Amino acid sequence: MNFRISPPTSGANPWQGVALYQHPKLNYRVDNSWGPGAAFNADGLVYLPYSNVVTDGNTASNNIKCTKFVMNSFVTNGSIDLSMSQSASSCGAIGLKQWGGATVHLIQ
């Protein structure tokens, strides 16, 4: 199973830059488990604020240098090639708005 998501990029689309969205009011039984053998490759914002995400396969990003994950937790049981480096021009190309304040990274 290949799971490749890219956001809409039209300037008229209110969801531009958002590849996957889970409404924040959904907070019960929202965990995700993809695999085995799932290839998860994301561009843009993946917003699953209360979900514990587990992938059993290959997880990658860096297609256009604008991948952002918002999740409760993320675990991968396969190969991983995630780059969270951001390019202002790449994020601008898909319409994903950028934070203008201090850069903050949460690393565990």
Sine and cosine of phi, psi and omega as CSV:
sin_phi,cos_phi,sin_psi,cos_psi,sin_omega,cos_omega
0.00,0.00,0.83,-0.56,0.09,-1.00
-0.96,-0.28,0.78,-0.62,-0.02,-1.00
-0.86,-0.50,0.99,-0.10,-0.01,-1.00
-0.89,-0.45,0.86,-0.52,-0.04,-1.00
-0.84,-0.54,0.67,-0.74,0.08,-1.00
-0.72,-0.70,0.60,-0.80,-0.07,-1.00
-0.99,0.17,0.35,-0.94,0.17,-0.99
-0.92,0.39,0.57,-0.82,-0.07,-1.00
-0.89,-0.45,0.02,1.00,-0.01,-1.00
-0.92,0.39,0.72,-0.69,0.00,-1.00
-0.90,0.43,-0.37,0.93,0.00,-1.00
-1.00,0.07,-0.18,0.98,-0.05,-1.00
-1.00,0.05,0.85,-0.52,0.00,-1.00
-0.91,0.41,-0.25,0.97,-0.01,-1.00
-0.99,-0.16,0.20,0.98,-0.03,-1.00
-0.85,0.53,0.70,-0.72,-0.01,-1.00
1.00,0.05,-0.19,0.98,-0.03,-1.00
-0.98,-0.21,0.92,-0.39,-0.04,-1.00
-1.00,0.09,-0.65,0.76,-0.04,-1.00
-0.56,-0.83,0.77,-0.63,-0.10,-0.99
-0.71,-0.70,0.73,-0.69,0.12,-0.99
-0.86,-0.51,0.82,-0.58,-0.05,-1.00
-0.86,0.52,0.72,-0.70,-0.05,-1.00
-0.90,0.44,-0.29,0.96,0.07,-1.00
-0.96,0.28,-0.31,0.95,0.06,-1.00
-0.99,0.12,0.95,-0.31,-0.06,-1.00
-0.69,-0.72,0.23,0.97,0.02,-1.00
-0.81,-0.59,0.79,-0.62,-0.01,-1.00
0.84,0.55,0.78,0.62,-0.04,-1.00
-0.91,-0.42,0.18,0.98,0.00,-1.00
-0.93,0.36,0.47,-0.88,-0.01,-1.00
-0.82,-0.57,0.68,-0.73,0.10,-1.00
-0.72,-0.69,0.88,-0.47,-0.06,-1.00
-0.90,-0.43,0.83,-0.56,0.04,-1.00
0.68,-0.73,-0.15,-0.99,0.01,1.00
-0.97,0.25,0.38,-0.92,0.03,-1.00
0.98,0.21,0.21,0.98,-0.01,-1.00
-0.97,0.23,0.68,-0.73,0.12,-0.99
-0.96,-0.29,0.93,-0.37,-0.05,-1.00
-0.95,-0.30,0.89,-0.46,-0.06,-1.00
-0.72,-0.70,0.89,-0.45,-0.15,-0.99
-0.83,-0.55,0.62,-0.78,0.21,-0.98
-0.90,-0.44,0.49,-0.87,0.07,-1.00
0.98,0.19,-0.37,-0.93,-0.07,-1.00
-1.00,-0.01,0.79,-0.61,0.16,-0.99
-0.94,-0.35,0.96,-0.29,-0.14,-0.99
-0.92,-0.38,0.98,-0.19,0.03,-1.00
-0.74,-0.67,0.95,0.31,-0.26,-0.96
-0.88,0.47,-0.50,0.87,-0.03,-1.00
-0.94,-0.34,0.07,1.00,-0.09,-1.00
-1.00,0.04,0.66,-0.75,0.20,-0.98
-0.99,-0.12,0.92,-0.38,-0.11,-0.99
-0.98,-0.22,0.77,-0.64,0.05,-1.00
-0.81,-0.58,0.79,-0.61,0.09,-1.00
-0.91,-0.41,0.70,-0.72,0.08,-1.00
-0.89,-0.45,0.97,0.23,-0.06,-1.00
0.15,-0.99,-0.56,-0.83,-0.03,-1.00
-0.98,-0.19,0.77,-0.64,0.01,-1.00
-0.86,-0.51,0.78,-0.63,-0.07,-1.00
-0.57,-0.83,0.30,-0.95,0.12,-0.99
-0.53,-0.85,-0.41,-0.91,0.07,-1.00
0.96,0.28,0.43,0.90,0.08,-1.00
-0.93,0.38,-0.72,0.69,-0.01,-1.00
-0.77,-0.64,0.22,0.98,0.01,-1.00
0.88,0.47,0.71,0.71,0.12,-0.99
-0.42,-0.91,0.95,0.31,0.04,-1.00
-0.90,-0.44,0.76,-0.64,0.04,-1.00
-0.72,-0.69,0.77,-0.64,0.05,-1.00
-0.93,-0.37,0.72,-0.69,0.18,-0.98
-0.81,-0.59,0.95,-0.31,-0.05,-1.00
-0.55,-0.83,0.37,-0.93,0.10,-0.99
-0.92,0.38,-0.73,0.68,0.09,-1.00
-0.45,-0.89,0.40,-0.92,-0.01,-1.00
-0.66,-0.75,0.82,-0.57,0.02,-1.00
-0.76,-0.65,0.70,-0.71,0.09,-1.00
-0.84,-0.54,0.67,-0.74,0.01,-1.00
-0.91,-0.40,0.56,0.83,-0.02,-1.00
-0.51,-0.86,-0.35,-0.94,0.04,-1.00
-0.98,0.20,0.49,-0.87,-0.06,-1.00
-0.68,-0.73,0.69,-0.72,0.05,-1.00
-0.61,-0.79,0.95,0.31,-0.03,-1.00
-0.97,-0.23,0.76,-0.65,0.11,-0.99
-0.85,-0.52,0.88,-0.48,0.01,-1.00
-0.99,-0.15,0.28,0.96,0.08,-1.00
-0.93,0.38,0.60,-0.80,-0.08,-1.00
-0.89,-0.45,0.69,-0.73,0.11,-0.99
-0.91,-0.42,0.85,-0.52,-0.02,-1.00
-0.84,0.54,-0.63,0.77,-0.01,-1.00
-0.94,0.34,-0.60,0.80,0.02,-1.00
-0.93,0.36,-0.68,0.73,0.03,-1.00
-0.91,0.41,-0.61,0.79,0.06,-1.00
-0.90,0.44,-0.56,0.83,-0.02,-1.00
-0.91,0.42,-0.52,0.85,0.04,-1.00
-0.98,-0.18,-0.01,1.00,0.07,-1.00
0.99,0.14,0.30,0.95,0.01,-1.00
-0.99,0.11,0.88,-0.47,-0.04,-1.00
-0.92,0.39,0.57,-0.82,-0.03,-1.00
-0.95,-0.32,0.56,-0.83,0.09,-1.00
-0.95,0.31,0.75,-0.67,-0.04,-1.00
-1.00,-0.09,-0.04,1.00,-0.04,-1.00
-1.00,-0.03,-0.44,-0.90,-0.01,-1.00
-0.92,0.39,0.55,-0.84,0.05,-1.00
-0.98,0.17,0.78,-0.63,-0.02,-1.00
-0.80,-0.61,0.74,-0.67,0.07,-1.00
-0.80,-0.60,0.73,-0.68,0.10,-1.00
-0.97,-0.24,0.89,-0.46,-0.04,-1.00
-0.80,-0.60,0.75,-0.66,0.00,-1.00
-0.94,-0.33,0.00,0.00,0.00,0.00
